[in-house]
Amino acid sequence: MKKFYNLIDRWSIDNPELPYMDLKKQSVRQNIEKAKEFLQITLDDDYIIKDNKPDALKIICCQGSAEIEDRRISGESVWITGKLVFSVLYRCDDSNRKPEALKAAIPFQEKVYVAGIEESDRINICCKVEDLSVGLINSRKMSVRALLNIEVIVDRIEEIEMASQVSEKSLEVEELIEEK
């Protein structure tokens, strides 16, 4: 872009009798992707049903989502802290009761190596649950297994100057204005 502006400046100086262009410049910030990393992690944990909930007989359905709580740059690595939040609908051992639901979370922390990362870089993290399965170990204990896809995108902000307005001016018009 600078070569373009310099070329126009030189053209208007070398040809003063010709009409020239007036450029108004504006500073614009642009995000430039520096690095992108992808990884999959598995979470495997047991969950004990709280005492205020009835015993489980059968799992009806489950769903979950991943939440990122913190991200830190440490050297050429990014530490990601988050949790898997899951909900389970299950049938109780008492057939007269309605199905019960519970909601819980499993914390996780993962280190992702990203070459060329700096403290001033911006980090975008996308974390999705690819697979979630919940099974009964016994009436008070569930086995939770999940596969998480984590995508880390590192970008930097660069400021560039761009032409925001171009107008053509004639020297004759300017000379008339100057004479008045």
Secondary structure, 3 states (H helix, E strand, C coil): CHHHHHHHHHHHHHCCCCCEEEEEEEEEEEEEEEEEEEEEEEEEEEEECCCCCCCEEEEEEEEEEEEEEEEEEECCEEEEEEEEEEEEEEEECCCCCCCEEEEEEEEEEEEEECCCCCCCCEEEEEEEEEEEEEEEEECCEEEEEEEEEEEEEEEEEEEEEEEEEEEEECHHHHHHHHHC
